[in-house]
Amino acid sequence: MSSQGERSEEIADQERIDMLRTMVRIREFESVVQNKFADAEIPGFLHLYIGQEAIATGVCQALTERDYLTSTHRGHGHCIARGLDTDKMAAELYGKETGYCNGKGGSMHIADVNAGMLGANGIVAGGIPIATGAALSAKMRDTDEVAVSFFGDGALSEGAFHESFNQAGIWELPLLGIIENNQYGEMTGLEEHHPPSALDDLTIYGEPYGVTRIQVDGMDVEAVYEATLDAVDQARNGGGPSLIECVGYRFEGHHEGDSQFYRPDGELEEWKQRDPLSTYPEKLIGEGVLTEDGYAEIEAEIEAEIEDAIEFARNSDYPDPQQAYEGVFSDGGEQA
Amino acid sequence: MSATAGESEEFAVRDVINRTLGEEMERDDRVYIQGIDVSGRGGTSNILKGLDDRFGTDRVRNTPISEVSMVGSALGAAATGMRPVVEVMYCGFLGVAGDQLLNQVAKMRYMFGGELDLPMVIRTKNVMGANAAAQHSQALHHWLAAIPGLKVVCTSTPADTKGLLKAAVRSDDPVMVFEHGGVYNRKAPVPTEDYQYEIGKAAIERRGEDVTVVATQNQLWNALEAAERLASDGISVEVVNPRTISPLDTETIVESARKTGRCVVVDDTPLSYGTQSQLSAVISEGAFWDLDLPVKRLGVDNVPIPFSPTLEDEIIPGTDEIVDEILDLA
């Protein structure tokens, strides 16, 4: 499926193991918070990334810490792939003051601007203009930073996508749009969101804006990584924006509690055959990059890390109610 | 208008905006401008004319007609080290960028835990009395002021335009600067020194004892004219310019109300749910026992702004109406 040029160098073993580790961390974090949400320990809404791990992991592996990214309401995977701390993420989900946003953002708004993570975003396509601005800023400050915006296939219907990519195309900004095609926009299938002519290749939406268009298998972390590397190279060298469609599948509902009435029988099972958390470890073990024991060690280590993160979140304090009035403006105060 | 010591020169509001932005771009190379036709024509009101020659089209940056991207990319740039100044041609066009203003710009610092600076300015204009019809004529500062997380400034005079615009550009928070098409050509002395007016601080533009008029933008000029007219009748009118609508300097406004005991509040927002309601509530809460009469509210009648001159004139208050309201109270 990958349409990018063949890369000459092979991906180093260590990078492959790092990517597997990241995917395991995302899956484990989300599986655990899924249970804690079901137990009513976590308030609010929860939108899980399970099934899409290869996308965030492959993309972020191709970035450096000086690059920027914007995320979506389904943002845990992007945050973890970016290297955010699972303790502070869990605390944020619990609404605790030790969380990334001091309990003001929750699951849908985790951000760490110092890490270039310009925020998960509760508005579909809402982060694309912001990433465009980060790309503009990178260019105006004469750096080689790039900005990456993750968004779903549903965001292609929003004006914000079109306005941003038009602007990025005209100004040749170092912007990467990652279309996470998980087959559903909320609870409606792809074919009800897009004309038939776009269904096979959603990057067609970037055609008038002159972006480089790449389509990859979103269940294949290495394909995503390599495609992103190419697009990042291009952006860093002044070659302008790219749009990468990662074709994958959402294993869970739109949000936890969604009855998933819209899913045809058998579809989920079919996609699960290609679960990157099964296929990738098998591949690495098969190629001798990793042993069965080595993989079990990674799993055990990350299981313990997430267990600790949940304990950290549980043991943290809720914010003092007075903190509701803080942080609106730069002087720390509220609006008069 | 505002009493200032030291040197001053007379300028029109439009020239003050151009000079002030030029000074700020000179001072700080992170400051840049983006908007529709800002280079070349100098924006829809020609206000930015010549800045592209001085600073280049990289820093005076023409955007496509894309308010969502224009506002949203300014936010992204502000979050990553730049200090953008966006021009949105008419305040009605802010609606096009609705999500970016309402959900992104206003909430980003708070939602992300309060640590993030977002030094960005959005300049736009209220328009009244230009026979431009409803989509190009209205005042919307009350609408943005109702969103926590945005600072909202209304410029009225050449001096406050300079002081407030400098404060807005240097602020680490998003500031909405509402200009007014009806005051662009108003001239008055402007101090030559480099100064800022604090966002959240009102000014007494004219001292008086009998009645307080709180007025913004075009209505401030009408209020000053009304005060001048009534002075010869022995009625002493105090005129307060709030300068910023959010945060609002309730202290200065309430203090004046307590002194005079009679108040008229006026600006170009619609009477229902306009700024007049907030100003009136603030005065009633803060000065109730010192008020001789209920606060009078003047604003645009609750219809979209019509095109034909006779229709438009009918619904917008002017100096005569302000005089009448003051006489009712005096």
Interface residues (C-beta under 8 A of the other chain):
Chain A: Y68 T70 G99 Y100 C101 N102 K104 G105 H109 A111 V113 L118 G119 N121 G122 I123 G126 I128 P129 I130 A131 T132 G133 A134 A135 L136 S137 A138 M140 R141 A147 G159 A160 E163 S164 N166 Q167 I170 E326 G327 V328 F329 S330 G332 E334 Q335 A336
Chain B: Y32 D58 R59 T63 P64 S66 E67 V68 S69 M70 V71 G72 S73 A74 L75 G76 A77 A78 A79 T80 G81 M82 P84 D99 Q100 N103 Q104 M108 R109 Y110 M111 F112 G113 G114 E115 L116 D117 P148 G149 K151 S171 D172 D173 G200 S246 P247 L248 D249 T250
